[in-house]
Amino acid sequence: MAGSEAKKVLRKDGEHTVKVALSPTLTIGDGSFVVIAGPCALENTDQVEKASSAVKNAGAHVLRGGAFKPRTSPYSFQGLGEVGLKLLAEQGKKLRVPVISEVMEVNQLALMLDYVDVLQVGARNMHNFSLLREVAKAGRPVVLKRGFGATLEEWLLAAEYLLDGGTDQVILCERGIRSFDNTLRNTLDLAGMAWVKERSKLPVIVDPSHSTGVRSLVIPMALAAAAAGADGIMVEVHPTPDQALCDGPQALTPAMFEQLMQALPPLLSATGRSLAHHTLSAVSGGAR
């Protein structure tokens, strides 16, 4: 296993989970549960405002939204770029929550740092080692998604690039892997998530949206992730999922997201945990 090569990402005996500061007032890795939510792709002002308000009012801690979309087909919606980042940052400041978006290329990094609090490295870029090395220098928390064909060892070694590059402010995200069964979009590997959480000192979250691709399965899989010990979830929410330009079938409606947020506290309480909370009354939102 990765123990012979991964020197920084593995947990030493008695070592606590790294606490990652998502904003000056919000931490993940301290035993509480963080919810990241928002639209898969930022589409227009109305959609971003409605989705952002819905997830914030329901209790989400971090606002997500894709401005640059690495789509399988070149003819699919590729995102709004900087326009989308501006919309996301505006909502972060307005609602006083940190924001996260995916960086796809090294040459996007400087632009991203003007707008986002947390950088996401997506599944398709988990093995983009030059990007990982540059992201490690950026001075922002990083969410590293597991590649859909990556082993647990490969996932941890990708994280090792970030830690070796000088940052321990890294969150691992299980988002489903490809398997022999194509009934669902991916196979959610909760056992792998729990295994990595045991052996790595980094906090681990789960993306039940990409891992299932089916709206009705997102809530039960999100709750299962919480029960299995994940440090948080990343969920897609859209005000009108049937009209979404990207991944509509897996996006929760605002009402469904509120249902999820109401179901989480009693489940977390049963495991001795609770939802995270901001330590101060205000959060800056947008880029630090």
Secondary structure in CASP SS format (residue, H / E / C, confidence):
PFRMAT SS
TARGET T0000
AUTHOR 0000-0000-0000
METHOD secondary structure of the structure
MODEL  1
M C 1.00
A H 1.00
G H 1.00
S H 1.00
E C 1.00
A C 1.00
K C 1.00
K C 1.00
V C 1.00
L E 1.00
R C 1.00
K C 1.00
D C 1.00
G C 1.00
E C 1.00
H C 1.00
T C 1.00
V C 1.00
K C 1.00
V E 1.00
A E 1.00
L E 1.00
S E 1.00
P C 1.00
T C 1.00
L E 1.00
T E 1.00
I E 1.00
G C 1.00
D C 1.00
G C 1.00
S C 1.00
F E 1.00
V E 1.00
V E 1.00
I E 1.00
A E 1.00
G E 1.00
P C 1.00
C C 1.00
A E 1.00
L C 1.00
E C 1.00
N C 1.00
T H 1.00
D H 1.00
Q H 1.00
V H 1.00
E H 1.00
K H 1.00
A H 1.00
S H 1.00
S H 1.00
A H 1.00
V H 1.00
K H 1.00
N H 1.00
A H 1.00
G C 1.00
A C 1.00
H C 1.00
V E 1.00
L E 1.00
R E 1.00
G C 1.00
G E 1.00
A C 1.00
F C 1.00
K C 1.00
P C 1.00
R C 1.00
T C 1.00
S C 1.00
P C 1.00
Y C 1.00
S C 1.00
F C 1.00
Q C 1.00
G C 1.00
L C 1.00
G C 1.00
E H 1.00
V H 1.00
G H 1.00
L H 1.00
K H 1.00
L H 1.00
L H 1.00
A H 1.00
E H 1.00
Q H 1.00
G H 1.00
K H 1.00
K H 1.00
L H 1.00
R C 1.00
V C 1.00
P C 1.00
V E 1.00
I E 1.00
S E 1.00
E E 1.00
V C 1.00
M C 1.00
E C 1.00
V H 1.00
N H 1.00
Q H 1.00
L H 1.00
A H 1.00
L H 1.00
M H 1.00
L H 1.00
D C 1.00
Y C 1.00
V C 1.00
D C 1.00
V E 1.00
L E 1.00
Q E 1.00
V E 1.00
G C 1.00
A H 1.00
R H 1.00
N H 1.00
M C 1.00
H C 1.00
N C 1.00
F H 1.00
S H 1.00
L H 1.00
L H 1.00
R H 1.00
E H 1.00
V H 1.00
A H 1.00
K C 1.00
A C 1.00
G C 1.00
R C 1.00
P C 1.00
V E 1.00
V E 1.00
L E 1.00
K E 1.00
R C 1.00
G C 1.00
F C 1.00
G C 1.00
A C 1.00
T C 1.00
L H 1.00
E H 1.00
E H 1.00
W H 1.00
L H 1.00
L H 1.00
A H 1.00
A H 1.00
E H 1.00
Y H 1.00
L H 1.00
L H 1.00
D H 1.00
G C 1.00
G C 1.00
T C 1.00
D C 1.00
Q C 1.00
V E 1.00
I E 1.00
L E 1.00
C E 1.00
E E 1.00
R C 1.00
G C 1.00
I E 1.00
R C 1.00
S C 1.00
F C 1.00
D C 1.00
N C 1.00
T C 1.00
L C 1.00
R C 1.00
N C 1.00
T E 1.00
L C 1.00
D C 1.00
L H 1.00
A H 1.00
G H 1.00
M H 1.00
A H 1.00
W H 1.00
V H 1.00
K H 1.00
E H 1.00
R H 1.00
S E 1.00
K C 1.00
L C 1.00
P C 1.00
V E 1.00
I E 1.00
V E 1.00
D C 1.00
P H 1.00
S H 1.00
H H 1.00
S H 1.00
T H 1.00
G C 1.00
V C 1.00
R H 1.00
S H 1.00
L H 1.00
V H 1.00
I H 1.00
P H 1.00
M H 1.00
A H 1.00
L H 1.00
A H 1.00
A H 1.00
A H 1.00
A H 1.00
A C 1.00
G C 1.00
A C 1.00
D C 1.00
G E 1.00
I E 1.00
M E 1.00
V E 1.00
E E 1.00
V E 1.00
H C 1.00
P C 1.00
T C 1.00
P H 1.00
D H 1.00
Q H 1.00
A C 1.00
L C 1.00
C C 1.00
D C 1.00
G H 1.00
P H 1.00
Q H 1.00
A C 1.00
L E 1.00
T C 1.00
P H 1.00
A H 1.00
M H 1.00
F H 1.00
E H 1.00
Q H 1.00
L H 1.00
M H 1.00
Q H 1.00
A H 1.00
L H 1.00
P H 1.00
P H 1.00
L H 1.00
L H 1.00
S H 1.00
A H 1.00
T C 1.00
G C 1.00
R C 1.00
S C 1.00
L E 1.00
A C 1.00
H C 1.00
H C 1.00
T C 1.00
L C 1.00
S C 1.00
A C 1.00
V C 1.00
S C 1.00
G C 1.00
G C 1.00
A C 1.00
R C 1.00
END
